[in-house]
């Protein structure tokens, strides 16, 4: 975490706001979605929701280890991919811009089809993506951390599901799916998640 985060919190631009969110995420992985007591347009809620989910994706890179062949060089990038329609707008790109995890730069890539994925470590699969079951089967054995907010994601074999519950984003982890790969998830992340088999 960069040391200047707190001193930059007063500047209201989106880039520094995403840095503030990353700082808060380091304190707790369970983020409360704050909403006003008055009417909030649905588009505004969606923007705030996916801004927080972008911060989760960024932080997954710090709590997950991949086999050496997946990230072969000390400066090999960690790719956060989006399969299907991008619900994050610019937030995910702004969140990872200029950031590194253990010397690995973070980059965002967009994929239209699962067949297009050649190099990816974390993959968010949009809940509107068709044939979710087929997509997960094609990703088996690729050591990609799969993430979605689809209600049936972990039941179908996905690894991490964003679960919206009472104005909170909770994490649901399919431990069997993770164990079926060579990915290792930190116990710190597992302790703050709902584990399903």
C-alpha positions as CSV (number, residue, x, y, z in Angstrom):
1,X,0.0,0.0,0.0
2,X,1.4,3.4,-0.9
3,X,2.3,5.7,2.0
4,X,0.6,8.8,0.5
5,X,-2.9,7.4,0.5
6,X,-4.2,9.2,3.6
7,X,-2.7,12.5,2.6
8,X,-4.4,12.3,-0.8
9,X,-7.9,11.5,0.5
10,X,-9.0,15.2,0.4
11,X,-8.7,15.3,-3.4
12,X,-12.0,14.3,-4.9
13,X,-10.9,12.7,-8.2
14,X,-11.8,9.1,-9.0
15,X,-8.2,7.9,-9.0
16,X,-7.6,8.9,-5.4
17,X,-11.0,7.7,-4.4
18,X,-10.2,4.2,-5.6
19,X,-6.9,4.5,-3.6
20,X,-8.9,5.3,-0.5
21,X,-11.1,2.3,-1.1
22,X,-8.0,0.1,-1.3
23,X,-6.8,1.4,2.0
24,X,-10.1,0.7,3.7
25,X,-10.1,-2.8,2.1
26,X,-6.8,-3.6,3.8
27,X,-8.4,-3.0,7.2
28,X,-11.4,-5.3,6.4
29,X,-12.3,-7.5,3.5
30,X,-15.9,-7.1,4.3
31,X,-17.0,-3.8,2.8
32,X,-20.4,-2.2,3.7
33,X,-22.2,-0.6,0.8
34,X,-23.1,2.8,2.1
35,X,-26.3,4.3,0.8
36,X,-28.3,7.4,1.8
37,X,-31.6,7.2,3.5
38,X,-33.2,9.1,0.6
39,X,-33.8,7.9,-3.0
40,X,-30.7,6.8,-4.8
41,X,-31.0,6.1,-8.6
42,X,-30.4,2.5,-9.5
43,X,-27.5,3.5,-11.8
44,X,-25.7,5.2,-8.9
45,X,-26.1,2.1,-6.7
46,X,-24.7,-0.1,-9.5
47,X,-21.7,2.3,-9.9
48,X,-20.9,2.1,-6.2
49,X,-21.4,-1.6,-6.0
50,X,-19.0,-2.3,-8.9
51,X,-16.4,0.2,-7.6
52,X,-16.2,-1.8,-4.5
53,X,-16.1,-5.1,-6.4
54,X,-13.2,-3.7,-8.4
55,X,-11.3,-3.1,-5.1
56,X,-12.0,-6.7,-4.2
57,X,-10.5,-7.9,-7.5
58,X,-7.4,-5.8,-6.9
59,X,-6.9,-7.2,-3.4
60,X,-7.4,-10.8,-4.5
61,X,-4.1,-10.5,-6.2
62,X,-2.5,-10.0,-2.8
63,X,-4.1,-13.0,-1.2
64,X,-3.7,-15.6,-3.9
65,X,-0.6,-17.4,-5.1
66,X,-0.2,-19.0,-8.5
67,X,2.2,-21.7,-9.7
68,X,5.5,-20.4,-11.1
69,X,4.6,-21.3,-14.7
70,X,1.5,-19.1,-14.5
71,X,3.6,-16.0,-13.5
72,X,7.0,-17.2,-14.7
73,X,9.1,-14.0,-14.5
74,X,9.6,-11.7,-11.5
75,X,8.0,-8.8,-13.5
76,X,5.4,-10.9,-15.3
77,X,2.0,-9.1,-15.2
78,X,-0.9,-10.3,-13.2
79,X,-3.8,-10.1,-15.6
80,X,-7.3,-9.3,-14.2
81,X,-9.7,-10.2,-17.0
82,X,-13.3,-9.5,-17.6
83,X,-15.3,-12.0,-19.7
84,X,-18.4,-10.5,-21.2
85,X,-19.8,-7.0,-20.7
86,X,-17.7,-4.8,-18.5
87,X,-19.8,-3.7,-15.5
88,X,-16.9,-1.7,-13.8
89,X,-16.7,1.2,-16.2
90,X,-13.3,2.8,-15.6
91,X,-13.1,1.9,-11.9
92,X,-11.2,-1.4,-12.3
93,X,-8.6,0.2,-14.6
94,X,-8.2,3.1,-12.3
95,X,-7.9,0.9,-9.3
96,X,-5.0,-1.2,-10.6
97,X,-3.3,1.6,-12.6
98,X,0.4,1.9,-11.6
99,X,0.0,-0.8,-8.9
100,X,2.2,-3.9,-8.4
101,X,2.0,-7.0,-6.2
102,X,5.3,-8.5,-5.3
103,X,6.9,-6.8,-8.3
104,X,4.2,-7.9,-10.7
105,X,2.4,-5.1,-12.5
106,X,-1.4,-5.4,-12.6
107,X,-3.2,-5.1,-16.0
108,X,-6.8,-5.3,-17.0
109,X,-7.9,-7.1,-20.2
110,X,-11.4,-7.7,-21.7
111,X,-12.4,-10.9,-23.3
112,X,-15.5,-11.5,-25.5
113,X,-15.1,-15.3,-25.7
114,X,-13.5,-17.8,-23.3
115,X,-11.4,-19.1,-26.2
116,X,-9.7,-15.7,-26.4
117,X,-8.1,-16.1,-22.9
118,X,-4.4,-16.9,-23.2
119,X,-2.9,-15.2,-20.2
120,X,-5.1,-14.4,-17.2
121,X,-4.8,-14.9,-13.5
122,X,-8.0,-13.5,-12.2
123,X,-11.2,-13.6,-14.3
124,X,-14.4,-11.9,-13.6
125,X,-17.2,-13.5,-15.5
126,X,-20.2,-11.2,-16.0
127,X,-23.4,-12.7,-14.6
128,X,-25.1,-12.0,-17.9
129,X,-22.6,-14.2,-19.7
130,X,-24.4,-17.1,-21.4
131,X,-23.5,-20.7,-20.9
132,X,-21.7,-20.2,-17.6
133,X,-21.4,-24.0,-17.0
134,X,-19.7,-24.5,-20.3
135,X,-17.3,-21.6,-19.7
136,X,-16.2,-23.0,-16.3
137,X,-15.6,-26.4,-17.9
138,X,-13.4,-24.8,-20.5
139,X,-11.4,-23.0,-17.8
140,X,-10.7,-26.2,-15.8
141,X,-7.0,-26.9,-15.3
142,X,-5.9,-23.3,-16.3
143,X,-5.2,-22.1,-12.8
144,X,-7.3,-19.0,-13.2
145,X,-9.1,-17.6,-10.2
146,X,-12.7,-17.4,-11.4
147,X,-15.0,-14.7,-9.9
148,X,-18.6,-13.7,-10.5
149,X,-21.7,-12.4,-8.8
150,X,-24.0,-14.9,-10.5
151,X,-26.2,-16.5,-7.9
152,X,-25.3,-20.1,-9.0
153,X,-21.6,-19.4,-9.6
154,X,-20.1,-21.5,-6.8
155,X,-22.7,-24.2,-7.4
156,X,-21.5,-24.6,-11.0
157,X,-17.9,-24.8,-10.0
158,X,-16.8,-21.2,-9.9
159,X,-14.2,-20.2,-7.2
160,X,-15.3,-16.9,-5.7
161,X,-18.8,-15.4,-5.7
162,X,-19.6,-11.8,-4.8
163,X,-22.7,-12.3,-2.6
164,X,-24.9,-9.2,-2.1
165,X,-26.6,-9.4,1.3
166,X,-28.2,-6.7,3.4
167,X,-26.2,-3.8,1.8
168,X,-23.0,-5.8,2.1
169,X,-20.8,-7.6,-0.3
170,X,-19.8,-10.9,1.2
171,X,-17.5,-13.5,-0.4
172,X,-18.5,-17.1,-1.0
173,X,-15.6,-19.5,-1.9
174,X,-16.0,-22.9,-3.5
175,X,-13.0,-24.6,-1.7
176,X,-13.3,-27.8,-3.8
177,X,-12.9,-25.7,-7.0
178,X,-9.9,-24.0,-5.6
179,X,-8.3,-27.3,-4.5
180,X,-8.9,-28.6,-8.0
181,X,-6.3,-26.1,-9.3
182,X,-2.8,-25.2,-8.2
183,X,-3.9,-21.9,-6.9
184,X,-3.5,-21.1,-3.2
185,X,-5.8,-18.7,-1.4
186,X,-4.5,-17.1,1.8
187,X,-6.1,-18.3,5.1
188,X,-6.7,-14.6,5.8
189,X,-9.1,-14.4,2.9
190,X,-10.7,-17.8,3.7
191,X,-11.4,-16.8,7.2
192,X,-13.5,-13.8,6.0
193,X,-15.4,-15.8,3.5
194,X,-18.3,-18.3,3.5
195,X,-16.9,-21.6,2.5
196,X,-19.0,-23.9,0.3
197,X,-18.2,-27.3,-1.2
